[in-house]
Amino acid sequence: MGYPIHTDSMAVGTSIYLTWITGAIVISIGLMPLFKPDYAKIRISGFIDMFRRYWAHMIVVFSVYLWKDLLDQLDRILMANTQLDMTPYVYAIEGDIVFFIQSELQNSLLSVGLTHFYVMGFMAVTFSSFVYPIFFDDRYMADRVSLSMFWVYILAIPFYLFFNVRVTGNYIPEMETIAYDLTPEIHNWFIQIDPFTNGMPSLHIGLPFAIWLTMERWDSDERWLRYRRLLLLFIVLTGFTILYLGIHWVSDIIGGIIVAVIAVEITSKTHAPIWRFADERLFSRRLARAIDDPKKWTSESWKMVKNLFSPLKQPSSSQTKAFIASLLFITSSVLLWDATHQDFPIEGVNPTKAAGSEGWVVGIEEIGPDININLWNVSTQQETVIGGISWVTPPSIELSNNSFILFDNFHLDFFQLDNISLDKIEPIFSITENLTSDKFSIGENVHGDPYLVKVTNGSMEIINVLLNQTVLSNEIGNLTAIEASGSFIASAFNTANGPIINVTTLFSPSIEINILIETFSNDLNDEYLERLYEVPVDYNNSTVLDIEMDENFIVITVDVGPLNRLILIDTLTGEQTMLSNPLWPAESPSIEGNYIAFLQRPITSPSINLDPLNFNRDVFLWDIDGDQGAIQIPTEDNSDHYDPYMLSNGITWITIDEDGNSELVIYQLENTFEEYSSVVLQAAVLLLIPLLLVWSQQSALEKRPRD
């Protein structure tokens, strides 16, 4: 797609990446004799000299690679917080042009060849275009090519953050993302280095086009003529490739060309002042001067700084324009910071367990020998102490709507949240007996009264907690998971054909639905997992471990052998959708309204007999009404996460850092911009009025005809 590819994007142990990057370097070096200037000679010493002579150029070009991870994180956060998505508008303009190209020409040989060309070809052209001028010591062209590459990336950043366009294969139902799904290894690599929303502009077009245009403009003696022709051929073939593979829209290609043209224009205005300051040869002279006469060097440096700011004594339209740009940049930065920092910790809370529902969060802390259990109102930050027995070990938590239970192997307390003004709440119902093999869930009958579902040794009891009565008792066998929501109860059973979900109401009117969990991946992924874990994927003998549900949807955690997957079931239609990446272990789903939160362990450097516990769990969000798939909620690196729960307007989870310290985090899905952001935005708008007036007057006076 748009971003460059680099070693930090994926663990360097992946064989496909090493193959691509090695191939790109070999191709670039191997083609040197064909595309070098006629005067140049190829010497081994040239590789050493280019590092010595052009290290500043390398910093300029390769600095863009350092931004990638940060920008990907920001992009994913913005997508999760703001749902910025321009794809429907692009599709409304283009329709199914790209689908026609793919469907008419698709064949396996073309798919394999163009996938490798898409990655390795882009690497080779990027590497060659920068290395050839500096290797052959063409400083005139190196100055311009390196800056053009730099400005292309700079110009693309606002589009990637605020003009999200998804890949065609993930948006047009009939299309395939051929390159991303060619093999499980390639899919696993791409999903780490590409958020799949950075379509506009296409840098696979923009970057080589900017390089070609730069050489076309400044290659006056035609020394790079053969290489320019190669670039032109590459651009044409890449344009077809990115459309065929289900990655880019036609508009993305146009956007890449426009960005390239602008980047070259900026290069023409900036190359002289930038390299007048950043030329590597000048650094040596300045360093020698500073060592020889520090006093004189300090004086000259101070004079240079004063000259830099001297135009501000008599501001012109250029200075005013720069001030306006700075104001817009600062305002945008504040808004971007606010939009990408929606999670905040509950101060002073370091829980070992937590659960949440609607606007409530229950957390359990172990402080020495004591176990403290507290309840928080997310919107008011009010804290309430939870009463009941003194727990010897941290109990489990089950929370649903306005009721929750705490339980261990010997005791259960049932609480209601009707009176939130109390400083301490006590249980309204308790069970004290051996509960080792019991499963529990909370629901409500048709009158809104809470009930407790208790399953023990093949027997299910429905207990009215207000009356402390068992209202129903049924024998139930082969049960693996159970969950209640309102008056509905979902149960999972193993059968010879695979697991079945039974949905029923035990109150009038009675409803019963049986849903067989279908095969939900493909043979290629399953064979890859079997090689990786040495455990076969077995759908017939898979087991439902956990169920979460609301009125219309059920989310289940299914153990298919090598790992667990998450499946979303529409109870009205029976339609099944895989939420998790089929190659990553998933767990802990939570559903509230239209959103589902869950955990996945992104396996970034797979190897035979790998241990998934070596990879931290990350929080993902799925919008049922949207069509963007699972969106990762970026958090601090090297932190583990567990117990995610959807709230009425956000997500809560526990974060554990590298030192083992835990923190209860609330992540807001609403109120993207806080009050201070609105104040900054309003102030910027008000300041723009006089600044624009001053700038327009200055421009008019400067352009006034002189006698």
DRENDOVEX-505037 format. One line per 5 residues: number of its first residue (from 0); their letters; for each residue x negated, y, z of C-alpha. Coordinates in steps of 0.05 Angstrom, whole numbers, plus 5000, padded with zeros to 4 digits. Layout:
<recs>
NUM = A = X Y Z ~ ...
</recs>
This chain:
<recs>
0 = MGYPI = 5000 5000 5000 ~ 4974 5068 5018 ~ 4924 5060 5073 ~ 4852 5038 5066 ~ 4833 4969 5091
5 = HTDSM = 4777 4961 5141 ~ 4748 4911 5189 ~ 4781 4938 5252 ~ 4850 4926 5223 ~ 4842 4852 5231
10 = AVGTS = 4795 4807 5268 ~ 4734 4797 5225 ~ 4740 4722 5229 ~ 4795 4717 5178 ~ 4768 4679 5118
15 = IYLTW = 4813 4714 5067 ~ 4788 4783 5088 ~ 4715 4761 5085 ~ 4728 4732 5016 ~ 4759 4796 4991
20 = ITGAI = 4707 4844 5019 ~ 4649 4800 4998 ~ 4678 4794 4928 ~ 4688 4869 4923 ~ 4616 4884 4942
25 = VISIG = 4588 4831 4895 ~ 4631 4857 4837 ~ 4611 4930 4851 ~ 4537 4914 4853 ~ 4541 4866 4794
30 = LMPLF = 4574 4920 4750 ~ 4521 4972 4765 ~ 4480 4959 4702 ~ 4542 4969 4658 ~ 4566 5035 4687
35 = KPDYA = 4503 5070 4711 ~ 4481 5136 4678 ~ 4434 5124 4620 ~ 4376 5159 4655 ~ 4382 5118 4720
40 = KIRIS = 4344 5057 4742 ~ 4367 5005 4792 ~ 4317 4994 4849 ~ 4326 4959 4916 ~ 4298 5021 4950
45 = GFIDM = 4358 5060 4924 ~ 4403 5027 4975 ~ 4357 5051 5031 ~ 4350 5121 5001 ~ 4425 5131 4994
50 = FRRYW = 4434 5122 5070 ~ 4379 5172 5084 ~ 4400 5223 5033 ~ 4476 5219 5037 ~ 4494 5202 5109
55 = AHMIV = 4539 5264 5115 ~ 4578 5243 5053 ~ 4588 5175 5084 ~ 4615 5206 5147 ~ 4664 5248 5107
60 = VFSVY = 4690 5188 5067 ~ 4690 5134 5121 ~ 4721 5180 5174 ~ 4788 5164 5142 ~ 4780 5092 5163
65 = LWKDL = 4776 5113 5235 ~ 4844 5146 5230 ~ 4881 5086 5205 ~ 4897 5050 5270 ~ 4918 5116 5303
70 = LDQLD = 4963 5135 5244 ~ 4993 5065 5241 ~ 5009 5070 5315 ~ 5041 5139 5306 ~ 5080 5115 5245
75 = RILMA = 5109 5055 5282 ~ 5128 5098 5341 ~ 5162 5149 5297 ~ 5200 5095 5260 ~ 5223 5065 5326
80 = NTQLD = 5242 5132 5357 ~ 5270 5172 5299 ~ 5288 5118 5247 ~ 5260 5164 5193 ~ 5273 5126 5128
85 = MTPYV = 5275 5158 5059 ~ 5280 5092 5022 ~ 5356 5096 5008 ~ 5345 5163 4972 ~ 5288 5134 4930
90 = YAIEG = 5331 5073 4913 ~ 5390 5119 4894 ~ 5344 5152 4842 ~ 5308 5091 4815 ~ 5358 5034 4823
95 = DIVFF = 5331 4965 4804 ~ 5275 4985 4756 ~ 5222 4949 4797 ~ 5266 4888 4807 ~ 5273 4882 4731
100 = IQSEL = 5197 4883 4723 ~ 5187 4829 4775 ~ 5244 4783 4755 ~ 5228 4784 4681 ~ 5153 4770 4687
105 = QNSLL = 5146 4730 4751 ~ 5102 4668 4748 ~ 5056 4636 4799 ~ 4991 4648 4760 ~ 5006 4722 4753
110 = SVGLT = 5027 4727 4826 ~ 4962 4696 4852 ~ 4917 4736 4805 ~ 4949 4804 4818 ~ 4951 4793 4893
115 = HFYVM = 4876 4785 4895 ~ 4867 4842 4845 ~ 4911 4887 4889 ~ 4866 4880 4949 ~ 4797 4862 4922
120 = GFMAV = 4802 4907 4861 ~ 4820 4968 4903 ~ 4762 4952 4950 ~ 4714 4946 4892 ~ 4736 5011 4858
125 = TFSSF = 4735 5050 4924 ~ 4666 5023 4941 ~ 4637 5033 4871 ~ 4665 5103 4861 ~ 4631 5128 4924
130 = VYPIF = 4567 5087 4921 ~ 4548 5096 4848 ~ 4538 5172 4851 ~ 4498 5169 4916 ~ 4457 5109 4895
135 = FDDRY = 4437 5142 4830 ~ 4426 5208 4867 ~ 4478 5248 4828 ~ 4490 5298 4884 ~ 4532 5343 4840
140 = MADRV = 4583 5288 4828 ~ 4576 5257 4898 ~ 4595 5324 4930 ~ 4659 5326 4891 ~ 4679 5253 4891
145 = SLSMF = 4671 5245 4966 ~ 4713 5308 4980 ~ 4767 5287 4931 ~ 4773 5220 4966 ~ 4776 5256 5033
150 = WVYIL = 4830 5306 5012 ~ 4873 5251 4982 ~ 4877 5217 5050 ~ 4890 5283 5086 ~ 4947 5302 5039
155 = AIPFY = 4979 5233 5047 ~ 4983 5237 5123 ~ 5047 5280 5128 ~ 5082 5233 5079 ~ 5063 5171 5119
160 = LFFNV = 5087 5201 5184 ~ 5150 5238 5162 ~ 5170 5210 5094 ~ 5174 5136 5107 ~ 5188 5095 5045
165 = RVTGN = 5190 5019 5052 ~ 5162 4969 5005 ~ 5209 4948 4950 ~ 5207 4874 4967 ~ 5232 4889 5037
170 = YIPEM = 5289 4934 5014 ~ 5318 4908 4949 ~ 5353 4842 4969 ~ 5334 4803 4906 ~ 5261 4824 4906
175 = ETIAY = 5203 4788 4937 ~ 5141 4816 4971 ~ 5098 4770 4930 ~ 5030 4796 4954 ~ 5049 4796 5028
180 = DLTPE = 5079 4727 5027 ~ 5033 4690 4979 ~ 5005 4648 5036 ~ 5015 4649 5112 ~ 4943 4671 5121
185 = IHNWF = 4953 4731 5074 ~ 5019 4748 5106 ~ 4988 4747 5175 ~ 4932 4792 5151 ~ 4977 4842 5116
190 = IQIDP = 5025 4849 5174 ~ 4968 4873 5218 ~ 4939 4926 5171 ~ 5003 4953 5140 ~ 5066 4979 5173
195 = FTNGM = 5104 4968 5106 ~ 5134 5038 5110 ~ 5077 5078 5077 ~ 5098 5073 5005 ~ 5098 5147 4986
200 = PSLHI = 5048 5165 4959 ~ 5012 5104 4932 ~ 4939 5111 4947 ~ 4924 5051 4904 ~ 4941 5100 4849
205 = GLPFA = 4924 5166 4883 ~ 4853 5150 4902 ~ 4827 5123 4836 ~ 4865 5176 4798 ~ 4833 5231 4840
210 = IWLTM = 4764 5200 4827 ~ 4778 5194 4752 ~ 4804 5266 4749 ~ 4743 5291 4788 ~ 4695 5258 4740
215 = ERWDS = 4737 5280 4680 ~ 4732 5352 4705 ~ 4659 5356 4725 ~ 4624 5302 4683 ~ 4603 5353 4630
220 = DERWL = 4546 5312 4602 ~ 4587 5247 4598 ~ 4540 5208 4642 ~ 4599 5173 4676 ~ 4639 5163 4612
225 = RYRRL = 4639 5087 4615 ~ 4659 5087 4688 ~ 4715 5137 4675 ~ 4743 5090 4622 ~ 4740 5033 4672
230 = LLLFI = 4778 5075 4723 ~ 4832 5092 4673 ~ 4841 5018 4657 ~ 4843 5002 4731 ~ 4896 5055 4744
235 = VLTGF = 4942 5028 4689 ~ 4934 4956 4712 ~ 4944 4975 4785 ~ 5008 5013 4768 ~ 5037 4949 4738
240 = TILYL = 5010 4907 4796 ~ 5042 4946 4853 ~ 5109 4946 4818 ~ 5107 4872 4801 ~ 5084 4850 4871
245 = GIHWV = 5144 4883 4905 ~ 5102 4936 4941 ~ 5115 5004 4910 ~ 5168 5045 4875 ~ 5157 5083 4810
250 = SDIIG = 5164 5147 4852 ~ 5106 5125 4895 ~ 5062 5124 4833 ~ 5084 5194 4814 ~ 5071 5216 4886
255 = GIIVA = 5001 5187 4883 ~ 4985 5224 4819 ~ 5011 5290 4847 ~ 4971 5282 4911 ~ 4909 5266 4870
260 = VIAVE = 4917 5329 4827 ~ 4925 5373 4889 ~ 4866 5339 4923 ~ 4821 5354 4863 ~ 4844 5427 4862
265 = ITSKT = 4827 5434 4936 ~ 4760 5401 4923 ~ 4745 5454 4870 ~ 4755 5509 4922 ~ 4722 5475 4981
270 = HAPIW = 4662 5436 4956 ~ 4615 5497 4954 ~ 4627 5523 5025 ~ 4631 5453 5056 ~ 4566 5427 5026
275 = RFADE = 4531 5493 5037 ~ 4540 5477 5110 ~ 4540 5400 5110 ~ 4486 5384 5060 ~ 4441 5331 5091
280 = RLFSR = 4377 5366 5067 ~ 4396 5429 5106 ~ 4403 5391 5171 ~ 4329 5371 5170 ~ 4308 5442 5157
285 = RLARA = 4352 5470 5212 ~ 4326 5418 5261 ~ 4254 5433 5243 ~ 4268 5508 5252 ~ 4302 5497 5319
290 = IDDPK = 4242 5457 5344 ~ 4190 5506 5317 ~ 4223 5570 5342 ~ 4284 5558 5388 ~ 4293 5632 5403
295 = KWTSE = 4296 5653 5331 ~ 4341 5593 5314 ~ 4390 5613 5370 ~ 4391 5685 5346 ~ 4404 5665 5274
300 = SWKMV = 4458 5615 5295 ~ 4494 5669 5336 ~ 4491 5717 5278 ~ 4521 5664 5232 ~ 4578 5652 5282
305 = KNLFS = 4592 5727 5286 ~ 4593 5732 5210 ~ 4643 5675 5209 ~ 4692 5714 5251 ~ 4676 5784 5224
310 = PLKQP = 4734 5783 5174 ~ 4781 5782 5234 ~ 4762 5854 5250 ~ 4802 5875 5189 ~ 4851 5818 5177
315 = SSSQT = 4871 5805 5106 ~ 4927 5761 5079 ~ 4879 5702 5080 ~ 4870 5708 5155 ~ 4945 5717 5167
320 = KAFIA = 4959 5657 5123 ~ 4908 5617 5164 ~ 4942 5639 5228 ~ 5010 5618 5201 ~ 4982 5550 5181
325 = SLLFI = 4951 5542 5251 ~ 5017 5559 5284 ~ 5053 5508 5241 ~ 5000 5456 5256 ~ 5003 5467 5331
330 = TSSVL = 5079 5465 5331 ~ 5080 5401 5290 ~ 5029 5370 5337 ~ 5071 5385 5398 ~ 5133 5355 5365
335 = LWDAT = 5093 5295 5341 ~ 5066 5284 5411 ~ 5136 5287 5440 ~ 5165 5241 5388 ~ 5110 5189 5399
340 = HQDFP = 5110 5189 5475 ~ 5179 5163 5493 ~ 5156 5114 5546 ~ 5142 5136 5618 ~ 5126 5096 5681
345 = IEGVN = 5169 5097 5743 ~ 5119 5128 5791 ~ 5094 5088 5849 ~ 5126 5023 5825 ~ 5082 4963 5810
350 = PTKAA = 5130 4905 5802 ~ 5116 4831 5790 ~ 5187 4820 5762 ~ 5240 4866 5733 ~ 5307 4864 5697
355 = GSEGW = 5351 4916 5667 ~ 5420 4926 5637 ~ 5458 4988 5615 ~ 5431 5044 5660 ~ 5402 5000 5715
360 = VVGIE = 5334 4969 5730 ~ 5318 4920 5786 ~ 5245 4912 5805 ~ 5210 4865 5853 ~ 5144 4886 5886
365 = EIGPD = 5097 4844 5927 ~ 5062 4889 5979 ~ 5019 4843 6021 ~ 5064 4791 6053 ~ 5126 4834 6041
370 = ININL = 5172 4830 5981 ~ 5208 4895 5966 ~ 5267 4895 5918 ~ 5295 4961 5892 ~ 5346 4986 5843
375 = WNVST = 5336 5047 5798 ~ 5387 5089 5762 ~ 5350 5104 5697 ~ 5386 5169 5681 ~ 5381 5200 5751
380 = QQETV = 5317 5164 5775 ~ 5356 5149 5839 ~ 5327 5091 5879 ~ 5368 5044 5921 ~ 5343 4990 5969
385 = IGGIS = 5371 4921 5958 ~ 5392 4884 6021 ~ 5406 4811 6034 ~ 5357 4759 6061 ~ 5282 4769 6068
390 = WVTPP = 5253 4730 6010 ~ 5191 4688 6022 ~ 5173 4685 5948 ~ 5195 4733 5893 ~ 5265 4713 5870
395 = SIELS = 5288 4708 5798 ~ 5335 4763 5771 ~ 5396 4758 5727 ~ 5429 4825 5712 ~ 5492 4836 5670
400 = NNSFI = 5533 4900 5664 ~ 5548 4922 5735 ~ 5529 4857 5771 ~ 5465 4821 5785 ~ 5439 4761 5824
405 = LFDNF = 5374 4745 5860 ~ 5358 4672 5869 ~ 5304 4621 5884 ~ 5305 4546 5895 ~ 5344 4553 5960
410 = HLDFF = 5385 4617 5961 ~ 5427 4662 5915 ~ 5454 4733 5929 ~ 5506 4765 5884 ~ 5510 4842 5881
415 = QLDNI = 5557 4893 5849 ~ 5538 4963 5829 ~ 5605 4997 5839 ~ 5581 5045 5893 ~ 5518 5078 5869
420 = SLDKI = 5517 5131 5924 ~ 5493 5082 5977 ~ 5420 5082 5998 ~ 5424 5007 6007 ~ 5470 4955 5976
425 = EPIFS = 5486 4887 6005 ~ 5507 4822 5970 ~ 5581 4808 5963 ~ 5571 4733 5954 ~ 5516 4683 5972
430 = ITENL = 5498 4610 5963 ~ 5449 4574 6008 ~ 5433 4503 5985 ~ 5384 4466 5941 ~ 5385 4504 5874
435 = TSDKF = 5323 4475 5843 ~ 5355 4449 5779 ~ 5410 4501 5773 ~ 5422 4549 5716 ~ 5460 4615 5728
440 = SIGEN = 5495 4669 5689 ~ 5543 4726 5702 ~ 5607 4743 5665 ~ 5674 4777 5674 ~ 5744 4749 5666
445 = VHGDP = 5800 4782 5626 ~ 5816 4827 5686 ~ 5744 4852 5692 ~ 5729 4813 5755 ~ 5659 4784 5759
450 = YLVKV = 5647 4709 5758 ~ 5585 4666 5767 ~ 5569 4608 5720 ~ 5531 4554 5758 ~ 5506 4491 5722
455 = TNGSM = 5478 4433 5763 ~ 5462 4363 5740 ~ 5511 4362 5682 ~ 5567 4398 5720 ~ 5588 4470 5706
460 = EIINV = 5625 4512 5758 ~ 5659 4579 5747 ~ 5660 4616 5813 ~ 5703 4678 5827 ~ 5655 4716 5871
465 = LLNQT = 5707 4765 5897 ~ 5750 4708 5923 ~ 5692 4660 5936 ~ 5730 4607 5898 ~ 5711 4555 5846
470 = VLSNE = 5763 4568 5791 ~ 5738 4516 5742 ~ 5693 4455 5744 ~ 5674 4415 5681 ~ 5626 4358 5666
475 = IGNLT = 5576 4380 5614 ~ 5518 4338 5588 ~ 5455 4349 5546 ~ 5456 4424 5562 ~ 5391 4462 5550
480 = AIEAS = 5413 4535 5561 ~ 5475 4575 5580 ~ 5495 4648 5580 ~ 5558 4687 5597 ~ 5580 4754 5570
485 = GSFIA = 5648 4782 5589 ~ 5697 4725 5583 ~ 5653 4686 5533 ~ 5605 4630 5550 ~ 5551 4605 5502
490 = SAFNT = 5519 4537 5514 ~ 5463 4502 5477 ~ 5461 4427 5465 ~ 5412 4381 5430 ~ 5440 4336 5375
495 = ANGPI = 5410 4289 5323 ~ 5415 4344 5270 ~ 5385 4398 5314 ~ 5411 4445 5368 ~ 5483 4468 5370
500 = INVTT = 5510 4531 5402 ~ 5580 4525 5432 ~ 5617 4590 5445 ~ 5681 4586 5485 ~ 5727 4626 5531
505 = LFSPS = 5749 4591 5593 ~ 5806 4639 5603 ~ 5869 4650 5563 ~ 5871 4657 5503 ~ 5822 4599 5493
510 = IEINI = 5771 4601 5435 ~ 5717 4551 5417 ~ 5663 4556 5363 ~ 5606 4508 5347 ~ 5546 4533 5308
515 = LIETF = 5490 4487 5283 ~ 5422 4521 5283 ~ 5396 4515 5212 ~ 5325 4511 5185 ~ 5297 4580 5190
520 = SNDLN = 5229 4585 5156 ~ 5194 4553 5097 ~ 5149 4494 5084 ~ 5088 4537 5071 ~ 5093 4570 5140
525 = DEYLE = 5108 4504 5175 ~ 5049 4469 5143 ~ 5004 4527 5163 ~ 5028 4523 5236 ~ 5017 4448 5238
530 = RLYEV = 4945 4458 5215 ~ 4936 4513 5266 ~ 4966 4480 5327 ~ 4961 4407 5306 ~ 5035 4401 5325
535 = PVDYN = 5088 4391 5270 ~ 5148 4437 5263 ~ 5209 4393 5278 ~ 5277 4427 5269 ~ 5318 4365 5285
540 = NSTVL = 5284 4358 5353 ~ 5279 4433 5367 ~ 5308 4458 5433 ~ 5343 4523 5452 ~ 5307 4549 5514
545 = DIEMD = 5343 4614 5526 ~ 5407 4650 5505 ~ 5425 4724 5507 ~ 5491 4749 5481 ~ 5542 4805 5477
550 = ENFIV = 5612 4806 5448 ~ 5592 4794 5375 ~ 5521 4769 5373 ~ 5478 4715 5405 ~ 5402 4714 5408
555 = ITVDV = 5369 4647 5422 ~ 5297 4626 5437 ~ 5283 4561 5400 ~ 5223 4515 5412 ~ 5207 4486 5343
560 = GPLNR = 5144 4450 5365 ~ 5082 4494 5355 ~ 5116 4557 5381 ~ 5182 4591 5399 ~ 5223 4631 5349
565 = LILID = 5281 4679 5359 ~ 5346 4672 5320 ~ 5403 4723 5317 ~ 5472 4692 5307 ~ 5533 4731 5285
570 = TLTGE = 5589 4696 5323 ~ 5643 4722 5275 ~ 5610 4697 5211 ~ 5560 4646 5236 ~ 5504 4681 5197
575 = QTMLS = 5435 4668 5225 ~ 5375 4714 5220 ~ 5304 4702 5245 ~ 5282 4761 5287 ~ 5211 4740 5302
580 = NPLWP = 5152 4731 5256 ~ 5153 4656 5240 ~ 5078 4652 5253 ~ 5078 4687 5321 ~ 5102 4659 5388
585 = AESPS = 5164 4698 5412 ~ 5201 4701 5478 ~ 5245 4742 5526 ~ 5300 4770 5482 ~ 5349 4822 5510
590 = IEGNY = 5409 4850 5474 ~ 5449 4914 5488 ~ 5495 4947 5437 ~ 5462 4947 5369 ~ 5391 4935 5394
595 = IAFLQ = 5350 4874 5413 ~ 5283 4877 5450 ~ 5236 4818 5453 ~ 5163 4798 5459 ~ 5116 4770 5408
600 = RPITS = 5043 4750 5411 ~ 5011 4775 5347 ~ 4961 4721 5328 ~ 4909 4765 5294 ~ 4850 4716 5288
605 = PSINL = 4878 4646 5283 ~ 4833 4585 5289 ~ 4845 4511 5297 ~ 4870 4492 5366 ~ 4881 4564 5385
610 = DPLNF = 4911 4583 5452 ~ 4967 4635 5445 ~ 4954 4657 5516 ~ 4891 4690 5491 ~ 4935 4742 5455
615 = NRDVF = 4974 4795 5493 ~ 5049 4801 5486 ~ 5076 4864 5451 ~ 5146 4893 5454 ~ 5188 4893 5390
620 = LWDID = 5255 4926 5374 ~ 5308 4902 5325 ~ 5366 4946 5303 ~ 5424 4901 5284 ~ 5457 4954 5241
625 = GDQGA = 5391 4973 5207 ~ 5352 4936 5155 ~ 5281 4951 5176 ~ 5266 4886 5212 ~ 5227 4881 5276
630 = IQIPT = 5192 4946 5295 ~ 5134 4943 5343 ~ 5136 4991 5401 ~ 5062 5011 5405 ~ 5033 5013 5474
635 = EDNSD = 4964 5017 5504 ~ 4914 4969 5474 ~ 4891 4908 5514 ~ 4953 4910 5557 ~ 5001 4852 5567
640 = HYDPY = 5076 4861 5571 ~ 5133 4820 5598 ~ 5206 4823 5622 ~ 5233 4870 5567 ~ 5306 4889 5577
645 = MLSNG = 5351 4932 5534 ~ 5385 4990 5571 ~ 5442 5033 5546 ~ 5393 5084 5516 ~ 5325 5051 5520
650 = ITWIT = 5281 4992 5539 ~ 5246 4974 5603 ~ 5188 4927 5611 ~ 5128 4913 5656 ~ 5058 4930 5631
655 = IDEDG = 4996 4896 5659 ~ 4928 4928 5643 ~ 4861 4894 5638 ~ 4849 4901 5713 ~ 4915 4865 5729
660 = NSELV = 4952 4928 5751 ~ 5026 4927 5735 ~ 5071 4985 5717 ~ 5146 4989 5705 ~ 5158 5028 5640
665 = IYQLE = 5221 5061 5613 ~ 5222 5074 5538 ~ 5276 5122 5513 ~ 5312 5111 5447 ~ 5350 5177 5453
670 = NTFEE = 5328 5249 5468 ~ 5268 5243 5421 ~ 5250 5316 5434 ~ 5247 5342 5505 ~ 5264 5412 5528
675 = YSSVV = 5193 5438 5523 ~ 5190 5417 5450 ~ 5252 5457 5435 ~ 5221 5518 5469 ~ 5157 5510 5428
680 = LQAAV = 5197 5502 5364 ~ 5240 5563 5379 ~ 5179 5606 5397 ~ 5145 5585 5332 ~ 5206 5603 5290
685 = LLLIP = 5209 5672 5323 ~ 5135 5684 5313 ~ 5140 5665 5240 ~ 5185 5724 5224 ~ 5134 5780 5239
690 = LLLVW = 5076 5738 5212 ~ 5111 5728 5146 ~ 5127 5802 5141 ~ 5055 5821 5155 ~ 5029 5769 5106
695 = SQQSA = 5075 5792 5051 ~ 5055 5865 5061 ~ 4981 5848 5061 ~ 4989 5807 4997 ~ 5026 5863 4963
700 = LEKRP = 4974 5915 4981 ~ 4916 5870 4960 ~ 4948 5857 4892 ~ 4965 5931 4881 ~ 4932 5957 4816
705 = RD = 4870 6000 4829 ~ 4852 6060 4787
</recs>
